[in-house]
Amino acid sequence: MEDEAKRAIEAILMVTEHPADPALLAQLTEVSTDEVARLVGELRAEYESDNRGFVIAEVAGGYRFQSHPDLAPYL
């Protein structure tokens, strides 16, 4: 279930136009908001470890994908 919830959070963040509220992510994935925060933390660490060109940022009380800050010169 944990892996599925993490994958679902990733998919939701990929398609949403606005920052995704942690409570909504918790409701959709049927886990607690604390678990959402933990899973988002794991995703962040994985992206950083893989040297990805994007990050999950906390914006306006929610989460969203955005380009990695060190790539600003290219954008």
Distance bins in CASP14 RR format, pairs under 12 A and 6 or more apart:
PFRMAT RR
TARGET T0000
AUTHOR 0000-0000-0000
RMODE 2
METHOD distances of the structure
MODEL  1
1 7 0 0 0 0 0 1 0 0 0 0 0
1 8 0 0 0 0 0 1 0 0 0 0 0
1 29 0 0 0 0 1 0 0 0 0 0 0
1 30 0 0 0 0 1 0 0 0 0 0 0
1 31 1 0 0 1 0 0 0 0 0 0 0
1 35 0 0 0 0 1 0 0 0 0 0 0
1 39 0 0 0 0 0 1 0 0 0 0 0
2 8 0 0 0 0 0 1 0 0 0 0 0
2 9 0 0 0 0 0 1 0 0 0 0 0
2 29 0 0 0 0 1 0 0 0 0 0 0
2 30 0 0 0 0 0 1 0 0 0 0 0
2 31 1 0 0 1 0 0 0 0 0 0 0
2 32 0 0 0 0 0 1 0 0 0 0 0
2 35 1 0 0 1 0 0 0 0 0 0 0
2 36 0 0 0 0 0 1 0 0 0 0 0
2 38 0 0 0 0 1 0 0 0 0 0 0
2 39 1 0 0 1 0 0 0 0 0 0 0
2 42 0 0 0 0 1 0 0 0 0 0 0
3 9 0 0 0 0 0 1 0 0 0 0 0
3 10 0 0 0 0 0 1 0 0 0 0 0
3 29 0 0 0 0 0 1 0 0 0 0 0
3 31 0 0 0 0 0 1 0 0 0 0 0
3 39 0 0 0 0 1 0 0 0 0 0 0
3 42 0 0 0 0 0 1 0 0 0 0 0
3 43 0 0 0 0 0 1 0 0 0 0 0
4 10 0 0 0 0 0 1 0 0 0 0 0
4 11 0 0 0 0 0 1 0 0 0 0 0
4 28 0 0 0 0 0 1 0 0 0 0 0
4 29 1 0 0 1 0 0 0 0 0 0 0
4 30 0 0 0 0 1 0 0 0 0 0 0
4 31 0 0 0 0 1 0 0 0 0 0 0
4 39 0 0 0 0 0 1 0 0 0 0 0
5 11 0 0 0 0 0 1 0 0 0 0 0
5 12 0 0 0 0 0 1 0 0 0 0 0
5 25 0 0 0 0 1 0 0 0 0 0 0
5 26 0 0 0 0 1 0 0 0 0 0 0
5 27 0 0 0 0 0 1 0 0 0 0 0
5 28 0 0 0 0 1 0 0 0 0 0 0
5 29 1 0 1 0 0 0 0 0 0 0 0
5 30 1 0 0 1 0 0 0 0 0 0 0
5 31 1 0 1 0 0 0 0 0 0 0 0
5 32 0 0 0 0 0 1 0 0 0 0 0
5 35 1 0 0 1 0 0 0 0 0 0 0
5 36 1 0 0 1 0 0 0 0 0 0 0
5 38 0 0 0 0 0 1 0 0 0 0 0
5 39 1 0 0 1 0 0 0 0 0 0 0
5 40 0 0 0 0 0 1 0 0 0 0 0
5 42 0 0 0 0 0 1 0 0 0 0 0
5 43 0 0 0 0 0 1 0 0 0 0 0
6 12 0 0 0 0 0 1 0 0 0 0 0
6 13 0 0 0 0 0 1 0 0 0 0 0
6 25 0 0 0 0 0 1 0 0 0 0 0
6 29 0 0 0 0 1 0 0 0 0 0 0
6 31 0 0 0 0 1 0 0 0 0 0 0
6 35 0 0 0 0 1 0 0 0 0 0 0
6 36 0 0 0 0 1 0 0 0 0 0 0
6 37 0 0 0 0 0 1 0 0 0 0 0
6 38 0 0 0 0 1 0 0 0 0 0 0
6 39 1 0 1 0 0 0 0 0 0 0 0
6 40 0 0 0 0 1 0 0 0 0 0 0
6 41 0 0 0 0 1 0 0 0 0 0 0
6 42 1 0 0 1 0 0 0 0 0 0 0
6 43 1 0 0 1 0 0 0 0 0 0 0
6 44 0 0 0 0 0 1 0 0 0 0 0
6 45 0 0 0 0 0 1 0 0 0 0 0
6 46 0 0 0 0 1 0 0 0 0 0 0
6 56 0 0 0 0 0 1 0 0 0 0 0
7 13 0 0 0 0 0 1 0 0 0 0 0
7 14 0 0 0 0 0 1 0 0 0 0 0
7 29 0 0 0 0 1 0 0 0 0 0 0
7 39 0 0 0 0 1 0 0 0 0 0 0
7 42 0 0 0 0 0 1 0 0 0 0 0
7 43 0 0 0 0 1 0 0 0 0 0 0
7 46 0 0 0 0 0 1 0 0 0 0 0
8 14 0 0 0 0 0 1 0 0 0 0 0
8 15 0 0 0 0 0 1 0 0 0 0 0
8 20 0 0 0 0 0 1 0 0 0 0 0
8 24 0 0 0 0 0 1 0 0 0 0 0
8 25 0 0 0 0 1 0 0 0 0 0 0
8 26 0 0 0 0 0 1 0 0 0 0 0
8 27 0 0 0 0 0 1 0 0 0 0 0
8 28 1 0 0 1 0 0 0 0 0 0 0
8 29 1 0 1 0 0 0 0 0 0 0 0
8 30 0 0 0 0 1 0 0 0 0 0 0
8 31 0 0 0 0 1 0 0 0 0 0 0
8 35 0 0 0 0 0 1 0 0 0 0 0
8 36 0 0 0 0 0 1 0 0 0 0 0
8 39 0 0 0 0 1 0 0 0 0 0 0
8 40 0 0 0 0 0 1 0 0 0 0 0
8 43 0 0 0 0 0 1 0 0 0 0 0
9 15 0 0 0 0 0 1 0 0 0 0 0
9 16 0 0 0 0 0 1 0 0 0 0 0
9 20 1 0 0 1 0 0 0 0 0 0 0
9 21 0 0 0 0 0 1 0 0 0 0 0
9 22 0 0 0 0 1 0 0 0 0 0 0
9 24 0 0 0 0 0 1 0 0 0 0 0
9 25 1 0 1 0 0 0 0 0 0 0 0
9 26 0 0 0 0 1 0 0 0 0 0 0
9 27 0 0 0 0 0 1 0 0 0 0 0
9 28 0 0 0 0 1 0 0 0 0 0 0
9 29 1 0 0 1 0 0 0 0 0 0 0
9 30 0 0 0 0 0 1 0 0 0 0 0
9 31 0 0 0 0 1 0 0 0 0 0 0
9 33 0 0 0 0 0 1 0 0 0 0 0
9 35 0 0 0 0 1 0 0 0 0 0 0
9 36 1 0 0 1 0 0 0 0 0 0 0
9 37 0 0 0 0 0 1 0 0 0 0 0
9 38 0 0 0 0 0 1 0 0 0 0 0
9 39 1 0 1 0 0 0 0 0 0 0 0
9 40 1 0 0 1 0 0 0 0 0 0 0
9 41 0 0 0 0 0 1 0 0 0 0 0
9 42 0 0 0 0 1 0 0 0 0 0 0
9 43 1 0 0 1 0 0 0 0 0 0 0
9 44 0 0 0 0 0 1 0 0 0 0 0
9 56 0 0 0 0 1 0 0 0 0 0 0
9 62 0 0 0 0 0 1 0 0 0 0 0
9 63 1 0 0 1 0 0 0 0 0 0 0
9 64 0 0 0 0 0 1 0 0 0 0 0
9 65 0 0 0 0 0 1 0 0 0 0 0
10 16 0 0 0 0 0 1 0 0 0 0 0
10 20 0 0 0 0 0 1 0 0 0 0 0
10 25 0 0 0 0 0 1 0 0 0 0 0
10 29 0 0 0 0 0 1 0 0 0 0 0
10 36 0 0 0 0 0 1 0 0 0 0 0
10 39 0 0 0 0 1 0 0 0 0 0 0
10 40 0 0 0 0 1 0 0 0 0 0 0
10 41 0 0 0 0 0 1 0 0 0 0 0
10 42 0 0 0 0 0 1 0 0 0 0 0
10 43 1 0 0 1 0 0 0 0 0 0 0
10 44 0 0 0 0 0 1 0 0 0 0 0
10 46 0 0 0 0 1 0 0 0 0 0 0
10 47 0 0 0 0 1 0 0 0 0 0 0
10 52 0 0 0 0 0 1 0 0 0 0 0
10 54 0 0 0 0 0 1 0 0 0 0 0
10 56 0 0 0 0 1 0 0 0 0 0 0
10 63 0 0 0 0 0 1 0 0 0 0 0
10 64 0 0 0 0 0 1 0 0 0 0 0
10 65 0 0 0 0 1 0 0 0 0 0 0
11 20 0 0 0 0 0 1 0 0 0 0 0
11 25 0 0 0 0 0 1 0 0 0 0 0
11 28 0 0 0 0 0 1 0 0 0 0 0
11 29 0 0 0 0 0 1 0 0 0 0 0
11 43 0 0 0 0 0 1 0 0 0 0 0
11 65 0 0 0 0 0 1 0 0 0 0 0
12 18 0 0 0 0 0 1 0 0 0 0 0
12 19 0 0 0 0 0 1 0 0 0 0 0
12 20 1 0 1 0 0 0 0 0 0 0 0
12 21 0 0 0 0 0 1 0 0 0 0 0
12 22 0 0 0 0 0 1 0 0 0 0 0
12 24 0 0 0 0 1 0 0 0 0 0 0
12 25 1 0 0 1 0 0 0 0 0 0 0
12 26 0 0 0 0 0 1 0 0 0 0 0
12 27 0 0 0 0 0 1 0 0 0 0 0
12 28 1 0 0 1 0 0 0 0 0 0 0
12 29 0 0 0 0 1 0 0 0 0 0 0
12 36 0 0 0 0 0 1 0 0 0 0 0
12 39 0 0 0 0 0 1 0 0 0 0 0
12 40 0 0 0 0 0 1 0 0 0 0 0
12 43 0 0 0 0 0 1 0 0 0 0 0
12 56 0 0 0 0 0 1 0 0 0 0 0
12 62 0 0 0 0 0 1 0 0 0 0 0
12 63 0 0 0 0 1 0 0 0 0 0 0
12 64 0 0 0 0 0 1 0 0 0 0 0
12 65 0 0 0 0 0 1 0 0 0 0 0
13 19 0 0 0 0 1 0 0 0 0 0 0
13 20 1 0 1 0 0 0 0 0 0 0 0
13 21 0 0 0 0 0 1 0 0 0 0 0
13 22 0 0 0 0 0 1 0 0 0 0 0
13 24 0 0 0 0 0 1 0 0 0 0 0
13 25 0 0 0 0 1 0 0 0 0 0 0
13 28 0 0 0 0 0 1 0 0 0 0 0
13 29 0 0 0 0 0 1 0 0 0 0 0
13 36 0 0 0 0 0 1 0 0 0 0 0
13 39 0 0 0 0 0 1 0 0 0 0 0
13 40 0 0 0 0 1 0 0 0 0 0 0
13 43 0 0 0 0 1 0 0 0 0 0 0
13 44 0 0 0 0 0 1 0 0 0 0 0
13 47 0 0 0 0 0 1 0 0 0 0 0
13 54 0 0 0 0 0 1 0 0 0 0 0
13 55 0 0 0 0 0 1 0 0 0 0 0
13 56 1 0 0 1 0 0 0 0 0 0 0
13 57 0 0 0 0 0 1 0 0 0 0 0
13 58 0 0 0 0 0 1 0 0 0 0 0
13 59 0 0 0 0 0 1 0 0 0 0 0
13 62 0 0 0 0 1 0 0 0 0 0 0
13 63 1 0 1 0 0 0 0 0 0 0 0
13 64 1 0 0 1 0 0 0 0 0 0 0
13 65 1 0 1 0 0 0 0 0 0 0 0
13 66 0 0 0 0 0 1 0 0 0 0 0
14 20 0 0 0 0 0 1 0 0 0 0 0
14 43 0 0 0 0 0 1 0 0 0 0 0
14 54 0 0 0 0 1 0 0 0 0 0 0
14 56 0 0 0 0 0 1 0 0 0 0 0
14 63 0 0 0 0 0 1 0 0 0 0 0
14 64 0 0 0 0 1 0 0 0 0 0 0
14 65 1 0 0 1 0 0 0 0 0 0 0
15 28 0 0 0 0 0 1 0 0 0 0 0
15 64 0 0 0 0 0 1 0 0 0 0 0
15 65 0 0 0 0 1 0 0 0 0 0 0
16 24 0 0 0 0 1 0 0 0 0 0 0
16 25 0 0 0 0 1 0 0 0 0 0 0
16 28 0 0 0 0 0 1 0 0 0 0 0
16 56 0 0 0 0 0 1 0 0 0 0 0
16 59 0 0 0 0 0 1 0 0 0 0 0
16 62 0 0 0 0 1 0 0 0 0 0 0
16 63 0 0 0 0 1 0 0 0 0 0 0
16 64 1 0 0 1 0 0 0 0 0 0 0
16 65 0 0 0 0 1 0 0 0 0 0 0
17 64 0 0 0 0 1 0 0 0 0 0 0
17 65 0 0 0 0 0 1 0 0 0 0 0
18 24 0 0 0 0 0 1 0 0 0 0 0
18 59 0 0 0 0 1 0 0 0 0 0 0
18 60 1 0 0 1 0 0 0 0 0 0 0
18 61 0 0 0 0 0 1 0 0 0 0 0
18 62 0 0 0 0 1 0 0 0 0 0 0
18 63 0 0 0 0 0 1 0 0 0 0 0
18 64 1 0 0 1 0 0 0 0 0 0 0
18 65 0 0 0 0 0 1 0 0 0 0 0
19 25 0 0 0 0 0 1 0 0 0 0 0
19 40 0 0 0 0 0 1 0 0 0 0 0
19 56 0 0 0 0 0 1 0 0 0 0 0
19 57 0 0 0 0 1 0 0 0 0 0 0
19 58 1 0 0 1 0 0 0 0 0 0 0
19 59 1 0 1 0 0 0 0 0 0 0 0
19 60 1 0 1 0 0 0 0 0 0 0 0
19 61 1 0 0 1 0 0 0 0 0 0 0
19 62 1 1 0 0 0 0 0 0 0 0 0
19 63 1 0 0 1 0 0 0 0 0 0 0
19 64 1 0 1 0 0 0 0 0 0 0 0
19 65 0 0 0 0 1 0 0 0 0 0 0
19 66 0 0 0 0 1 0 0 0 0 0 0
20 26 0 0 0 0 0 1 0 0 0 0 0
20 27 0 0 0 0 0 1 0 0 0 0 0
20 28 0 0 0 0 1 0 0 0 0 0 0
20 29 0 0 0 0 0 1 0 0 0 0 0
20 33 0 0 0 0 0 1 0 0 0 0 0
20 36 0 0 0 0 1 0 0 0 0 0 0
20 40 0 0 0 0 1 0 0 0 0 0 0
20 56 0 0 0 0 1 0 0 0 0 0 0
20 57 0 0 0 0 0 1 0 0 0 0 0
20 58 0 0 0 0 0 1 0 0 0 0 0
20 59 0 0 0 0 1 0 0 0 0 0 0
20 60 0 0 0 0 0 1 0 0 0 0 0
20 61 0 0 0 0 1 0 0 0 0 0 0
20 62 1 0 1 0 0 0 0 0 0 0 0
20 63 1 0 1 0 0 0 0 0 0 0 0
20 64 1 0 0 1 0 0 0 0 0 0 0
20 65 0 0 0 0 1 0 0 0 0 0 0
21 27 0 0 0 0 1 0 0 0 0 0 0
21 28 0 0 0 0 0 1 0 0 0 0 0
21 33 0 0 0 0 1 0 0 0 0 0 0
21 36 0 0 0 0 1 0 0 0 0 0 0
21 58 0 0 0 0 0 1 0 0 0 0 0
21 59 0 0 0 0 0 1 0 0 0 0 0
21 60 0 0 0 0 1 0 0 0 0 0 0
21 61 1 0 0 1 0 0 0 0 0 0 0
21 62 1 0 1 0 0 0 0 0 0 0 0
21 63 0 0 0 0 1 0 0 0 0 0 0
21 64 0 0 0 0 0 1 0 0 0 0 0
22 28 0 0 0 0 0 1 0 0 0 0 0
22 29 0 0 0 0 0 1 0 0 0 0 0
22 31 0 0 0 0 0 1 0 0 0 0 0
22 32 0 0 0 0 1 0 0 0 0 0 0
22 33 1 0 1 0 0 0 0 0 0 0 0
22 34 0 0 0 0 1 0 0 0 0 0 0
22 35 0 0 0 0 1 0 0 0 0 0 0
22 36 1 0 1 0 0 0 0 0 0 0 0
22 37 1 0 0 1 0 0 0 0 0 0 0
22 38 0 0 0 0 0 1 0 0 0 0 0
22 39 0 0 0 0 0 1 0 0 0 0 0
22 40 0 0 0 0 1 0 0 0 0 0 0
22 41 0 0 0 0 0 1 0 0 0 0 0
22 56 0 0 0 0 0 1 0 0 0 0 0
22 58 0 0 0 0 1 0 0 0 0 0 0
22 60 0 0 0 0 0 1 0 0 0 0 0
22 61 1 0 0 1 0 0 0 0 0 0 0
22 62 1 0 0 1 0 0 0 0 0 0 0
22 63 1 0 0 1 0 0 0 0 0 0 0
22 64 0 0 0 0 0 1 0 0 0 0 0
23 29 0 0 0 0 0 1 0 0 0 0 0
23 31 0 0 0 0 0 1 0 0 0 0 0
23 32 0 0 0 0 1 0 0 0 0 0 0
23 33 1 0 1 0 0 0 0 0 0 0 0
23 34 0 0 0 0 0 1 0 0 0 0 0
23 35 0 0 0 0 0 1 0 0 0 0 0
23 36 0 0 0 0 1 0 0 0 0 0 0
23 37 0 0 0 0 0 1 0 0 0 0 0
23 61 0 0 0 0 0 1 0 0 0 0 0
23 62 0 0 0 0 1 0 0 0 0 0 0
23 63 0 0 0 0 0 1 0 0 0 0 0
24 33 0 0 0 0 1 0 0 0 0 0 0
24 36 0 0 0 0 1 0 0 0 0 0 0
24 61 0 0 0 0 0 1 0 0 0 0 0
24 62 0 0 0 0 1 0 0 0 0 0 0
24 63 0 0 0 0 0 1 0 0 0 0 0
25 31 0 0 0 0 1 0 0 0 0 0 0
25 32 0 0 0 0 0 1 0 0 0 0 0
25 33 1 0 0 1 0 0 0 0 0 0 0
25 34 0 0 0 0 0 1 0 0 0 0 0
25 35 0 0 0 0 1 0 0 0 0 0 0
25 36 1 0 1 0 0 0 0 0 0 0 0
25 37 0 0 0 0 1 0 0 0 0 0 0
25 38 0 0 0 0 0 1 0 0 0 0 0
25 39 0 0 0 0 1 0 0 0 0 0 0
25 40 0 0 0 0 1 0 0 0 0 0 0
25 43 0 0 0 0 0 1 0 0 0 0 0
25 56 0 0 0 0 0 1 0 0 0 0 0
25 61 0 0 0 0 0 1 0 0 0 0 0
25 62 0 0 0 0 1 0 0 0 0 0 0
25 63 1 0 0 1 0 0 0 0 0 0 0
25 64 0 0 0 0 0 1 0 0 0 0 0
26 32 1 0 1 0 0 0 0 0 0 0 0
26 33 1 0 1 0 0 0 0 0 0 0 0
26 34 0 0 0 0 1 0 0 0 0 0 0
26 35 1 0 0 1 0 0 0 0 0 0 0
26 36 1 0 1 0 0 0 0 0 0 0 0
26 37 0 0 0 0 1 0 0 0 0 0 0
26 38 0 0 0 0 0 1 0 0 0 0 0
26 39 0 0 0 0 0 1 0 0 0 0 0
26 40 0 0 0 0 0 1 0 0 0 0 0
26 62 0 0 0 0 0 1 0 0 0 0 0
26 63 0 0 0 0 0 1 0 0 0 0 0
27 33 0 0 0 0 1 0 0 0 0 0 0
27 35 0 0 0 0 0 1 0 0 0 0 0
27 36 0 0 0 0 1 0 0 0 0 0 0
28 36 0 0 0 0 1 0 0 0 0 0 0
29 35 0 0 0 0 1 0 0 0 0 0 0
29 36 1 0 0 1 0 0 0 0 0 0 0
29 38 0 0 0 0 0 1 0 0 0 0 0
29 39 0 0 0 0 1 0 0 0 0 0 0
29 40 0 0 0 0 0 1 0 0 0 0 0
30 36 0 0 0 0 0 1 0 0 0 0 0
31 37 0 0 0 0 0 1 0 0 0 0 0
31 38 0 0 0 0 1 0 0 0 0 0 0
31 39 1 0 0 1 0 0 0 0 0 0 0
31 40 0 0 0 0 0 1 0 0 0 0 0
32 38 0 0 0 0 1 0 0 0 0 0 0
32 39 0 0 0 0 0 1 0 0 0 0 0
33 39 0 0 0 0 0 1 0 0 0 0 0
33 40 0 0 0 0 0 1 0 0 0 0 0
33 61 0 0 0 0 0 1 0 0 0 0 0
33 62 0 0 0 0 0 1 0 0 0 0 0
33 63 0 0 0 0 0 1 0 0 0 0 0
34 40 0 0 0 0 0 1 0 0 0 0 0
34 41 0 0 0 0 0 1 0 0 0 0 0
35 41 0 0 0 0 0 1 0 0 0 0 0
35 42 0 0 0 0 0 1 0 0 0 0 0
36 42 0 0 0 0 0 1 0 0 0 0 0
36 43 0 0 0 0 0 1 0 0 0 0 0
36 56 0 0 0 0 0 1 0 0 0 0 0
36 58 0 0 0 0 0 1 0 0 0 0 0
36 62 0 0 0 0 0 1 0 0 0 0 0
36 63 0 0 0 0 1 0 0 0 0 0 0
37 43 0 0 0 0 0 1 0 0 0 0 0
37 44 0 0 0 0 0 1 0 0 0 0 0
37 56 0 0 0 0 0 1 0 0 0 0 0
37 58 0 0 0 0 1 0 0 0 0 0 0
37 61 0 0 0 0 0 1 0 0 0 0 0
37 62 0 0 0 0 0 1 0 0 0 0 0
37 63 0 0 0 0 1 0 0 0 0 0 0
38 44 0 0 0 0 0 1 0 0 0 0 0
38 45 0 0 0 0 0 1 0 0 0 0 0
39 45 0 0 0 0 0 1 0 0 0 0 0
39 46 0 0 0 0 0 1 0 0 0 0 0
39 56 0 0 0 0 0 1 0 0 0 0 0
39 63 0 0 0 0 0 1 0 0 0 0 0
40 46 0 0 0 0 0 1 0 0 0 0 0
40 47 0 0 0 0 0 1 0 0 0 0 0
40 55 0 0 0 0 0 1 0 0 0 0 0
40 56 1 0 1 0 0 0 0 0 0 0 0
40 57 0 0 0 0 0 1 0 0 0 0 0
40 58 0 0 0 0 1 0 0 0 0 0 0
40 62 0 0 0 0 1 0 0 0 0 0 0
40 63 1 0 1 0 0 0 0 0 0 0 0
40 64 0 0 0 0 0 1 0 0 0 0 0
40 65 0 0 0 0 0 1 0 0 0 0 0
41 47 0 0 0 0 1 0 0 0 0 0 0
41 48 0 0 0 0 1 0 0 0 0 0 0
41 49 0 0 0 0 0 1 0 0 0 0 0
41 55 0 0 0 0 0 1 0 0 0 0 0
41 56 1 0 0 1 0 0 0 0 0 0 0
41 57 0 0 0 0 0 1 0 0 0 0 0
41 58 0 0 0 0 0 1 0 0 0 0 0
41 63 0 0 0 0 1 0 0 0 0 0 0
42 48 0 0 0 0 0 1 0 0 0 0 0
42 49 0 0 0 0 0 1 0 0 0 0 0
42 56 0 0 0 0 0 1 0 0 0 0 0
43 49 0 0 0 0 0 1 0 0 0 0 0
43 50 0 0 0 0 0 1 0 0 0 0 0
43 52 0 0 0 0 0 1 0 0 0 0 0
43 54 0 0 0 0 0 1 0 0 0 0 0
43 55 0 0 0 0 1 0 0 0 0 0 0
43 56 1 0 1 0 0 0 0 0 0 0 0
43 57 0 0 0 0 0 1 0 0 0 0 0
43 63 0 0 0 0 1 0 0 0 0 0 0
43 65 0 0 0 0 1 0 0 0 0 0 0
44 50 0 0 0 0 0 1 0 0 0 0 0
44 52 0 0 0 0 1 0 0 0 0 0 0
44 54 0 0 0 0 0 1 0 0 0 0 0
44 55 1 0 0 1 0 0 0 0 0 0 0
44 56 1 0 1 0 0 0 0 0 0 0 0
44 57 0 0 0 0 1 0 0 0 0 0 0
44 58 0 0 0 0 1 0 0 0 0 0 0
44 63 0 0 0 0 1 0 0 0 0 0 0
44 65 0 0 0 0 0 1 0 0 0 0 0
44 66 0 0 0 0 0 1 0 0 0 0 0
44 68 0 0 0 0 0 1 0 0 0 0 0
45 52 0 0 0 0 0 1 0 0 0 0 0
45 55 0 0 0 0 0 1 0 0 0 0 0
45 56 0 0 0 0 0 1 0 0 0 0 0
46 52 0 0 0 0 1 0 0 0 0 0 0
46 54 0 0 0 0 0 1 0 0 0 0 0
46 55 0 0 0 0 0 1 0 0 0 0 0
46 56 0 0 0 0 0 1 0 0 0 0 0
47 53 1 0 0 1 0 0 0 0 0 0 0
47 54 1 0 0 1 0 0 0 0 0 0 0
47 55 1 0 0 1 0 0 0 0 0 0 0
47 56 1 0 0 1 0 0 0 0 0 0 0
47 57 0 0 0 0 0 1 0 0 0 0 0
47 65 0 0 0 0 1 0 0 0 0 0 0
47 66 0 0 0 0 0 1 0 0 0 0 0
47 67 0 0 0 0 0 1 0 0 0 0 0
47 68 0 0 0 0 1 0 0 0 0 0 0
48 54 0 0 0 0 0 1 0 0 0 0 0
48 55 1 0 0 1 0 0 0 0 0 0 0
48 56 0 0 0 0 0 1 0 0 0 0 0
48 68 0 0 0 0 1 0 0 0 0 0 0
48 69 0 0 0 0 0 1 0 0 0 0 0
48 70 0 0 0 0 0 1 0 0 0 0 0
50 68 0 0 0 0 0 1 0 0 0 0 0
51 68 0 0 0 0 1 0 0 0 0 0 0
51 70 0 0 0 0 0 1 0 0 0 0 0
51 71 0 0 0 0 0 1 0 0 0 0 0
52 65 0 0 0 0 1 0 0 0 0 0 0
52 66 0 0 0 0 0 1 0 0 0 0 0
52 67 0 0 0 0 1 0 0 0 0 0 0
52 68 1 0 0 1 0 0 0 0 0 0 0
52 70 0 0 0 0 0 1 0 0 0 0 0
52 71 0 0 0 0 0 1 0 0 0 0 0
53 65 0 0 0 0 1 0 0 0 0 0 0
53 66 0 0 0 0 1 0 0 0 0 0 0
53 67 1 0 0 1 0 0 0 0 0 0 0
53 68 1 0 1 0 0 0 0 0 0 0 0
53 69 0 0 0 0 1 0 0 0 0 0 0
53 70 0 0 0 0 1 0 0 0 0 0 0
53 71 1 0 1 0 0 0 0 0 0 0 0
53 72 0 0 0 0 0 1 0 0 0 0 0
53 74 0 0 0 0 1 0 0 0 0 0 0
53 75 0 0 0 0 0 1 0 0 0 0 0
54 64 0 0 0 0 0 1 0 0 0 0 0
54 65 1 0 1 0 0 0 0 0 0 0 0
54 66 1 0 0 1 0 0 0 0 0 0 0
54 67 1 0 1 0 0 0 0 0 0 0 0
54 68 1 0 1 0 0 0 0 0 0 0 0
54 69 0 0 0 0 0 1 0 0 0 0 0
54 70 0 0 0 0 0 1 0 0 0 0 0
54 71 0 0 0 0 1 0 0 0 0 0 0
54 75 0 0 0 0 0 1 0 0 0 0 0
55 63 0 0 0 0 0 1 0 0 0 0 0
55 64 0 0 0 0 1 0 0 0 0 0 0
55 65 1 0 0 1 0 0 0 0 0 0 0
55 66 1 0 0 1 0 0 0 0 0 0 0
55 67 1 0 0 1 0 0 0 0 0 0 0
55 68 1 0 1 0 0 0 0 0 0 0 0
55 69 1 0 0 1 0 0 0 0 0 0 0
55 70 0 0 0 0 1 0 0 0 0 0 0
55 71 0 0 0 0 1 0 0 0 0 0 0
56 62 0 0 0 0 1 0 0 0 0 0 0
56 63 1 0 1 0 0 0 0 0 0 0 0
56 64 1 0 0 1 0 0 0 0 0 0 0
56 65 1 0 0 1 0 0 0 0 0 0 0
56 66 0 0 0 0 1 0 0 0 0 0 0
56 67 0 0 0 0 0 1 0 0 0 0 0
56 68 0 0 0 0 0 1 0 0 0 0 0
57 63 1 0 0 1 0 0 0 0 0 0 0
57 64 1 0 1 0 0 0 0 0 0 0 0
57 65 1 0 0 1 0 0 0 0 0 0 0
57 66 1 0 1 0 0 0 0 0 0 0 0
57 67 0 0 0 0 1 0 0 0 0 0 0
57 68 0 0 0 0 1 0 0 0 0 0 0
57 69 0 0 0 0 1 0 0 0 0 0 0
58 64 0 0 0 0 1 0 0 0 0 0 0
58 65 0 0 0 0 0 1 0 0 0 0 0
58 66 0 0 0 0 0 1 0 0 0 0 0
59 65 0 0 0 0 0 1 0 0 0 0 0
59 66 1 0 0 1 0 0 0 0 0 0 0
66 72 0 0 0 0 0 1 0 0 0 0 0
66 75 0 0 0 0 0 1 0 0 0 0 0
67 73 0 0 0 0 0 1 0 0 0 0 0
67 74 0 0 0 0 1 0 0 0 0 0 0
67 75 1 0 1 0 0 0 0 0 0 0 0
68 74 0 0 0 0 1 0 0 0 0 0 0
68 75 0 0 0 0 1 0 0 0 0 0 0
69 75 0 0 0 0 0 1 0 0 0 0 0
END
